[in-house]
């Protein structure tokens, strides 16, 4: 969430896209840590499944936002180069 907020406040869509990439990578880290928590017995399977599904959904949402920002960035770059 912090990476998304920081990227959003940047001046350029390219920077926002970069911070969204970092946030998506952080989701992958969370999923990895969930497997560790399951393996060492910190989480039961039911809770693990619930949290993993949520983390996967967040990753998909961030991925979709990255695609949208990338398209906006490309449109902005096209408009700038045609002027």
Secondary structure as GFF3:
##gff-version 3
##sequence-region A 1 83
A	DSSP	alpha_helix	2	8	.	.	.	ID=ss1
A	DSSP	alpha_helix	13	39	.	.	.	ID=ss2
A	DSSP	alpha_helix	45	81	.	.	.	ID=ss3
###
